[in-house]
């Protein structure tokens, strides 16, 4: 995988190359760019795809310290710079959606279109922050084992957990293979994400908001709130999908992204 370095942090990404418009893909918490593989395969014949391993995840592991969703947005911009891309269609899931939204808000000229999947416009509540702090403590001290079932329940929908045991096992193995400190830093970045509500009306890029009907981490009402605030935004619902939309329902996600880019 090609990569960039920002302040000592490696950020790796997949680049399918090609002459078409560029699509940047950013995954969710406890995930990696490979979860977009089936989506990328469907988009790449027509468009260039940059699927990024967010810092602290996948080949961008070994985070040098705590990071924020703004740092992740800057990483996405850095990948675009390295790839020679001035502006792109940017799609993100959950943590990746938070980074994509920050990119669109801070550098609007760089975002030709925005897709926010399994996203939330809200900051974490005090109760959530307390739970995330406890989770970070467990991850650092004991690793993900004790909390793996709960994490997979949040990350993957009921249909996927019931019907794709191999996929669930692969997701668990990937989390186990991640450095404990990276897991903790990633949870911290999500717990301390800035509030997007009240800021989203400033987004001018054509936007599609995508929700899974089995998502318990960022339920449909979160997506509805986002779509209501961004002018002209379209809301799409993916049936039988939980939080990790790109992994659970790649064909449906690729179809939505294709309509969004082509439109």
Residue pairs with C-beta under 8 A, 6 or more apart in sequence:
1 12
1 13
1 14
1 53
1 59
2 12
2 13
2 15
2 82
3 10
3 11
3 12
3 13
3 59
3 60
4 10
4 11
4 13
4 75
4 78
4 79
4 81
4 82
5 11
6 74
6 75
6 78
7 64
8 64
9 55
9 60
9 63
9 64
9 67
9 75
10 59
10 60
10 62
11 52
11 53
11 54
11 55
11 60
11 75
11 78
11 79
12 33
12 52
12 53
12 58
12 59
12 60
13 33
13 50
13 51
13 52
13 53
13 79
14 33
14 36
14 40
14 49
14 50
14 51
14 52
15 48
15 49
15 50
15 83
16 40
16 44
16 48
16 49
16 50
17 48
18 44
18 47
18 48
19 48
20 46
20 47
20 48
21 47
21 48
21 88
21 89
21 112
21 261
22 47
22 48
22 49
22 50
22 80
22 83
22 85
22 87
22 88
22 89
23 43
23 47
23 48
23 49
23 50
23 88
23 89
23 90
23 91
23 257
23 261
24 50
24 51
24 52
24 76
24 79
24 80
24 85
24 88
24 89
24 90
24 91
24 100
25 33
25 36
25 39
25 40
25 49
25 50
25 51
25 52
25 91
25 92
25 96
25 246
26 52
26 54
26 72
26 76
26 90
26 91
26 92
26 93
26 95
26 96
26 97
26 99
26 100
27 33
27 35
27 36
27 51
27 52
27 53
27 54
27 57
27 92
27 93
27 95
27 96
27 246
28 35
28 93
28 94
28 95
28 96
28 97
28 118
28 155
28 243
28 244
29 94
29 95
29 155
29 186
29 187
29 190
30 57
30 151
30 155
30 171
30 175
30 178
30 183
30 186
31 57
31 93
31 155
31 171
31 174
31 244
31 247
32 53
32 57
32 58
32 59
32 174
33 51
33 52
33 53
33 58
33 59
34 58
35 244
35 246
35 247
36 49
36 51
36 246
36 250
37 51
38 246
38 250
38 251
38 254
39 246
39 250
39 253
39 254
39 257
40 49
40 51
42 250
42 251
42 254
42 258
43 49
43 254
43 257
43 258
43 261
46 258
47 89
47 261
48 85
50 79
50 80
50 83
50 85
50 88
52 60
52 75
52 76
52 79
52 96
53 59
53 60
54 60
54 72
54 75
54 95
54 96
54 99
54 186
55 63
55 67
55 71
55 72
55 75
56 63
56 67
56 182
56 183
56 185
56 186
56 189
57 178
57 182
57 186
61 178
61 179
61 182
62 179
62 182
63 181
63 182
63 185
63 186
65 185
66 185
66 188
66 189
67 185
67 189
68 189
68 192
68 193
68 194
69 95
69 98
69 99
69 102
69 189
69 193
69 194
70 102
70 106
70 194
71 189
72 95
72 96
72 98
72 99
72 102
72 189
73 99
73 100
73 102
73 103
73 106
75 99
76 90
76 99
76 100
76 103
77 103
77 107
77 110
80 86
80 88
80 110
86 109
86 110
87 109
87 110
87 111
87 112
88 110
88 111
88 112
89 111
89 112
89 113
89 114
89 115
89 257
89 260
89 261
90 100
90 103
90 104
90 111
90 113
90 114
90 115
91 100
91 114
91 115
91 116
91 117
91 257
92 98
92 99
92 100
92 101
92 115
92 116
92 117
92 119
93 117
93 118
93 119
93 243
93 244
93 245
93 246
94 117
94 118
94 119
94 120
94 190
94 217
94 218
94 243
95 186
95 189
95 190
95 193
97 116
97 117
97 118
97 119
98 119
98 120
98 190
98 193
98 196
100 111
100 114
100 115
100 116
101 114
101 116
101 119
101 196
101 200
101 203
102 194
103 110
103 111
104 111
104 114
104 203
104 205
105 199
105 200
105 202
105 203
108 202
108 203
108 204
108 205
111 205
112 205
112 206
113 205
113 206
113 207
113 208
113 260
113 261
114 203
114 205
114 206
114 207
114 208
115 207
115 208
115 209
115 210
115 256
115 257
115 260
116 207
116 208
116 209
116 210
116 223
116 226
117 209
117 210
117 211
117 245
117 246
117 253
118 210
118 211
118 212
118 215
118 217
118 218
118 223
118 243
118 244
118 245
119 209
119 218
119 222
119 223
119 226
120 196
120 218
120 222
120 226
121 195
121 196
121 197
121 200
121 222
121 225
121 226
121 229
122 195
122 196
122 197
122 222
122 225
123 193
123 194
123 195
124 132
124 190
124 191
124 192
124 193
128 191
129 191
129 192
132 187
132 188
132 190
132 191
133 191
135 147
135 187
136 184
136 187
136 188
138 146
138 147
139 147
139 180
139 183
139 184
139 187
140 180
140 181
140 184
143 176
143 180
144 151
144 175
144 176
144 178
144 180
144 183
145 176
148 172
148 175
148 176
151 175
152 161
152 168
152 171
152 172
153 161
153 216
154 216
154 217
154 243
155 171
155 217
155 242
155 243
155 244
156 167
156 168
156 171
156 242
156 243
156 244
156 247
156 248
157 212
157 214
157 215
157 240
157 241
157 242
157 243
157 244
157 248
158 214
158 242
159 214
159 240
159 241
159 242
159 248
160 167
160 168
160 240
160 241
160 242
160 244
160 247
160 248
161 168
161 242
164 248
167 247
171 244
171 247
175 183
196 226
197 225
197 229
198 229
200 226
200 229
200 230
201 229
201 230
201 231
203 230
203 231
204 231
206 232
206 260
206 263
207 227
207 230
207 232
207 233
207 234
208 233
208 234
208 235
208 236
208 256
208 257
208 260
209 223
209 226
209 227
209 230
209 233
209 234
209 235
209 236
210 223
210 235
210 236
210 237
210 238
210 245
210 253
210 256
211 218
211 219
211 220
211 222
211 223
211 224
211 235
211 236
211 237
211 238
212 237
212 238
212 240
212 241
212 242
212 243
212 245
212 248
212 249
213 220
213 237
213 238
213 239
213 240
213 241
214 240
214 241
214 242
215 241
215 242
215 243
215 245
216 242
216 243
217 242
217 243
218 243
220 237
223 235
224 235
226 233
227 233
227 234
227 235
234 260
236 256
238 245
238 249
238 252
238 253
238 256
239 252
240 248
240 249
241 248
241 249
241 252
242 248
245 252
245 253
246 253
